[in-house]
Amino acid sequence: VNRVVNLTLVSSACDMVSTAYASTKESHPYIRSVCDAAEKGVKSMTEATASYVQPVLTTLEPHVAAANEYASKGLDKLEEKVPLLQKPVDQVLSETKELVSSTVVEAKDAVSS
């Protein structure tokens, strides 16, 4: 999970969502109230279940380690094959817009000629 979150594309997307969430909360008092209540509820549930989940996690630790190793190998291959994951969202969007724009221009020129 840490490796996925630290991918540039994922990290920048999380930053964008976080910024939008904070901005929305600041701009809209009613939404802020709902979000604050939801955040408190999630925090309470997390704290309440943590003590119950720990024994299960301890029992499953060897399986989790194996799954982690398998996931890491898969992520290594994914990072090799999808270099886009190492780019921030803004850059990906910009490059996509340029690609679409140039493709449209090429199609338009082909139709015109």
Phi, psi and omega in degrees: 000318180299318179297318180296315181296330181275356173297138185305314182298314181292315181299314181292326177294318178297319178299317180296316180295318179298317179296316179296319179298311181297319180295318179296318178299320182289326185277336187231103183301323181292318177295322178301316180298315180295315180296318179299317179296318179296319179297317179296320179296315179296318180298316180297316180296319180297314179296321182290323183273343184303316182291330179282328184281329185306313178299324179294316179298321179297318179295322184272001186309314179298323180290321178296319179297318179295317179296321179297316179296316179297315179296322179297318178296318178296321179292323176302313180294319180297317179297325177294315188275341182233080181297344177304332181295341181265010180247147176288158183304316181303317180292319179298315179297316180299312180295323179294317178299317179298316180297313180296316180299313181294325178294319178296317179297317179297318179295319179298316179295321179295319179293320181295322183278000000 
